[in-house]
C-alpha cells in the first residue's frame, strides 16, 4: 500500500501534538486526532493556544494559502479537462 507524503506529514504532526499536549496539560487525544485529520492548520492553532503566537500564525497563514492554491489548481485542471 502506498502512502502519500501529506499523510506521513499528518502522522508526524499528530505524534508531535500528542506528546507536546501531554507535557502542557492539554488533552493529547483531542490534539492528536485533530492533527491527524487536519494537519498543519491544527499545528498552527495549537501553537497559538500554547503561547507561540508568531510561529502559529505563520503556519496557519501558509496552510490556508496552500489549501487555496490547491483548490484553484484543481479547478483550473477540471476546466482544462472539460475543454479538451
C-alpha positions as CSV (number, residue, x, y, z in Angstrom):
1,X,0.0,0.0,0.0
2,X,1.3,3.4,-1.0
3,X,1.2,6.3,1.4
4,X,1.1,9.9,0.3
5,X,3.6,12.4,1.5
6,X,0.9,14.6,3.1
7,X,-0.4,11.6,5.1
8,X,3.0,10.9,6.5
9,X,3.4,14.6,7.4
10,X,0.0,14.5,9.2
11,X,1.1,11.4,11.2
12,X,4.3,13.3,12.3
13,X,2.2,16.3,13.3
14,X,-0.3,14.1,15.2
15,X,2.6,12.4,17.1
16,X,4.1,15.8,18.0
17,X,0.8,17.2,19.1
18,X,0.0,14.1,21.2
19,X,3.4,14.2,23.0
20,X,3.5,18.0,23.5
21,X,-0.1,18.3,24.6
22,X,0.6,15.8,27.3
23,X,3.5,17.9,28.6
24,X,1.4,21.1,28.6
25,X,-1.6,19.6,30.4
26,X,-3.9,19.6,27.3
27,X,-5.9,16.7,26.0
28,X,-3.4,14.7,24.0
29,X,-6.0,12.5,22.2
30,X,-8.0,15.5,21.0
31,X,-4.9,17.3,19.6
32,X,-3.5,14.1,18.2
33,X,-6.7,13.2,16.3
34,X,-7.2,16.8,15.1
35,X,-3.6,16.9,13.9
36,X,-4.0,13.6,12.0
37,X,-7.2,14.8,10.3
38,X,-6.4,18.5,9.6
39,X,-2.6,18.6,9.7
40,X,-0.7,21.9,9.6
41,X,-3.6,24.2,10.4
42,X,-4.2,22.4,13.7
43,X,-0.5,22.6,14.4
44,X,-0.7,26.4,13.9
45,X,-3.7,26.7,16.1
46,X,-2.0,24.6,18.8
47,X,1.0,26.9,18.7
48,X,-1.3,29.9,19.1
49,X,-3.1,28.3,22.0
50,X,0.2,27.5,23.8
51,X,1.6,30.9,23.6
52,X,3.8,30.6,20.5
53,X,1.7,33.0,18.6
54,X,4.1,34.2,15.9
55,X,5.0,30.7,14.7
56,X,1.4,29.6,15.0
57,X,0.1,32.4,12.8
58,X,2.8,31.8,10.2
59,X,1.9,28.2,10.0
60,X,-1.9,28.9,9.8
61,X,-1.4,31.5,7.0
62,X,0.8,29.2,5.0
63,X,-1.6,26.3,5.4
64,X,-4.6,28.4,4.3
65,X,-2.6,29.7,1.3
66,X,-1.6,26.2,0.4
67,X,-5.2,25.0,0.5
68,X,-6.4,27.9,-1.6
69,X,-3.6,27.2,-4.2
70,X,-4.5,23.5,-4.3
71,X,-8.2,24.4,-4.8
72,X,-7.5,26.9,-7.6
73,X,-5.2,24.5,-9.4
74,X,-7.8,21.8,-9.0
75,X,-10.5,24.0,-10.5
76,X,-8.2,25.0,-13.4
77,X,-7.4,21.4,-14.0
78,X,-11.0,20.4,-14.1
79,X,-11.8,23.2,-16.5
80,X,-9.0,22.1,-18.8
81,X,-10.3,18.6,-18.6
82,X,-13.8,19.8,-19.7
83,X,-12.4,22.0,-22.5
84,X,-10.0,19.5,-24.1
